[in-house]
Amino acid sequence: MATYHVENFGCRATQADGAALERQFEARGLNRAAATHADLVILNSCTVTASADQDARAAIRRVQRQNPLAKIIVTGCYAQRAPEEIAALPGVTAVIGNSHKHQLAEIVLQDPDRRDLGDRKGLRDREGHDFSRAAKILPTRPALAAEVDSETVSPTFVSLNALTKNREPKTGSGVFVSDIFAHTELLAAPVFESVNSNSAETSRTRPNLKVQDGCDNRCSFCVIPSVRGHSRSLHLSQVISEVNALVESGYHEVVISGINLGRWGRDLSLGDEAPDFVSLLRSILQETKLEKLRISSVEPMDWTRDLIDLVALSARIAKHAHVPLQSGSDAVLRRMHRKYRPWHYREKIEQIRAAMPTAAIGADVMVGFPGETDAEFEATRRLIEDLPFTYLHVFTYSARPGTPAATMSHQVPVHIARARNKTLRDLATEKKFAFMNSFIGKPLEAITLNVTHNRGREEFTEALTDNYLKLYIRGAHKPNRWITAPITGVEVDTLMSSSCRTGPR
């Protein structure tokens, strides 16, 4: 029996894509295996930073070293952005971009004697586009459909028989990458792990469902729109079906995610109106029995008054708001082509805190953007200091090929950017510690995870609170259970509790 292994890099959307890839292979009769033993190893790549690209290349080398007979397939955002670069790496069998990810298993498992894409019936997207001439290389910068290179690359196929017979190290690559903006297919699947499993691979109790992909914004530093395409939404009926399936499988919390999640529904027309993100949340609450819904990152301009009120008033939505900031300097935000100003952002965060006094509020922040002066960085630091953040994701700017920011003058020296990064991380640590200490002596709702820790002679079960804090509860507790625990202390970045009771208060 042929085997496969999917390894994901990057964001929650990529993880959801990886789950969908697993569905493709399992539907075709393949079994999952470790990367060291699998016949097929699929590396689902990220390209948001240069280090993300490096991680993918390191993974290719590792797989080739540990499992030299494996067929290495590279997909995802890095594959979409730089297919020729990846195809030239030793050991790579095929490069399949996001444009063809929804057909990856079909492409990889095709009979090797049928090498003409045009001979393969059914290789079409939902709009009927024929991919018989779709194996094309994208330029390494964001491109319009008219700019796509028309040269067809001869593909390489790997059959089921070839995987289990005459396994030999592979040289040469097939490339399947076409204009991502011509695609409306949305690859999505939740992570269906057994809630009772004790294995490392099935320890998650909070499955992630991607309901939106792509982005119509054009931030000057971001390569993601050029590798994921236009914003597109999973249809409401599909979302409800997936959530209900997760509930029936025993999950009590689901995280919904997307590349630009707050834009869900803008591309779905219902007569004269298009559904919006708030209507999606209301439908999930009304049409499913999900106990807890957690929202992933939502852009500042999409935190409307209706959204804030809905999250604040519903006991079934986790009190958590991740609102990307990037910079607190008006001048930097303008160079970034972000669609809000610092005062707009401040107003949104203050509204969220007023509506949800105990909510976790986090942000993405970038330091070292081209031309960032000491004064501009100080504006960011002051804004963060003033606002009630409970955590930050701090990134050092990484020039991405093809983006406007990559060619801007006055690139910030690496040592300065790293120092600014540390300044903000230290500030975030202080703010998180103060936030956590505010809950000592109070009860918090949390969902137990399939993770235990031994501390001396005592065993503790790890949990995640409704407001996104890590919690250790004394004793062994079953995973995937909502509990209420009194907070007795804080150790480093973890809340501590000596007892709990089942069920939210």
HURAFEN-V931934 format. One line per field, one symbol per residue. burial: + if it has 16 or more other C-alpha atoms within 10 Angstrom, else -. Layout:
burial=???
//
This chain:
burial=-+++++++++-++++++++++++++----++++-+++++++++++++++--++-+++-+++-++--++++++++++++++++++-++--+++++++++++++++++++++++----+--+--+-+-----+--++++++++++--------++-++++++-++-----++--+++++++++-+++++++++++++-------+++++++++++++--+++++++++++++++++++--++-+++-++--++++++++++++++++-++------+-+++++--++----+++++++++++-+++--++-+++---+++++++++++++++-++-++-+--++--++-++-+++-++-+++++++++++++++---++-+++-++--++++++++++++++++++++----++----++-++--++--++-+++-++--++--++++++++++------+++++++++++++++++++-++++++++++-+---++++--+---+-
//
